[in-house]
């Protein structure tokens, strides 16, 4: 899998994605993608990406719903893959 932002190449079975939602809302604002690591490191990177997404959507200051629902990228639907960075 090629990263759209960094142009680096990763094995799909080492990548995990999760939907980004604001606490108390069911709407998916976007997706984030992290490399496989221990759970704490994956959550830390996901939180960083989620904050950046909220900022880009002009929703800065809102709280991201946690814990993140990580799934392997190989399980993503075509519609989800189109939105995963």
C-alpha positions as CSV (number, residue, x, y, z in Angstrom):
1,X,0.0,0.0,0.0
2,X,1.4,3.4,-0.9
3,X,0.9,6.3,1.5
4,X,-0.8,9.3,-0.2
5,X,0.9,11.8,2.0
6,X,4.5,10.5,2.6
7,X,4.8,8.5,-0.6
8,X,6.2,5.6,1.4
9,X,5.2,2.0,0.8
10,X,3.8,-0.3,3.5
11,X,2.6,-3.9,3.7
12,X,-1.2,-3.8,4.0
13,X,-1.2,-6.4,6.8
14,X,0.8,-3.9,9.0
15,X,-1.6,-1.0,8.6
16,X,-4.8,-0.3,10.7
17,X,-7.5,2.2,10.1
18,X,-10.2,3.7,12.2
19,X,-13.2,6.0,11.7
20,X,-12.9,9.4,13.3
21,X,-16.0,10.5,15.2
22,X,-16.8,13.3,17.7
23,X,-17.9,12.1,21.1
24,X,-21.7,11.9,21.3
25,X,-22.2,11.9,17.5
26,X,-22.6,8.9,15.2
27,X,-21.3,10.7,12.0
28,X,-18.0,9.5,10.6
29,X,-15.9,12.6,9.9
30,X,-13.1,10.8,8.1
31,X,-10.6,8.0,8.6
32,X,-7.1,7.7,10.0
33,X,-4.4,5.1,9.3
34,X,-1.6,3.9,11.6
35,X,1.2,1.4,11.4
36,X,1.0,-1.7,13.6
37,X,2.6,-1.2,17.0
38,X,1.6,-1.6,20.6
39,X,-1.8,-0.4,21.5
40,X,-0.6,2.7,23.3
41,X,1.5,3.9,20.4
42,X,-1.2,3.2,17.9
43,X,-3.7,5.2,20.1
44,X,-1.3,8.1,20.5
45,X,-0.7,8.4,16.7
46,X,-4.4,8.0,16.0
47,X,-5.2,10.8,18.4
48,X,-2.7,13.1,16.7
49,X,-4.1,12.3,13.3
50,X,-7.7,12.8,14.6
51,X,-6.8,16.2,16.0
52,X,-5.3,17.3,12.7
53,X,-8.5,16.1,10.8
54,X,-10.8,18.0,13.2
55,X,-8.6,21.1,12.7
56,X,-8.8,20.8,8.9
57,X,-12.6,20.5,9.2
58,X,-12.8,23.6,11.4
59,X,-14.0,21.6,14.3
60,X,-11.0,22.3,16.5
61,X,-11.7,21.9,20.3
62,X,-14.2,19.1,19.9
63,X,-13.5,15.8,21.6
64,X,-12.7,12.7,19.5
65,X,-14.5,9.5,20.4
66,X,-12.1,7.0,22.0
67,X,-11.1,4.2,22.1
68,X,-10.5,4.0,18.4
69,X,-12.1,1.1,16.5
70,X,-8.9,-0.2,14.7
71,X,-9.4,-2.6,11.8
72,X,-6.8,-4.0,9.4
73,X,-6.7,-2.1,6.1
74,X,-7.2,-5.4,4.2
75,X,-10.7,-5.4,5.7
76,X,-11.7,-2.0,4.4
77,X,-14.5,-1.6,1.8
78,X,-13.8,0.2,-1.5
79,X,-15.7,3.3,-0.1
80,X,-13.6,3.3,3.0
81,X,-10.3,2.8,1.1
82,X,-11.1,5.9,-0.9
83,X,-11.2,7.9,2.3
84,X,-8.3,6.4,4.2
85,X,-5.2,8.5,4.0
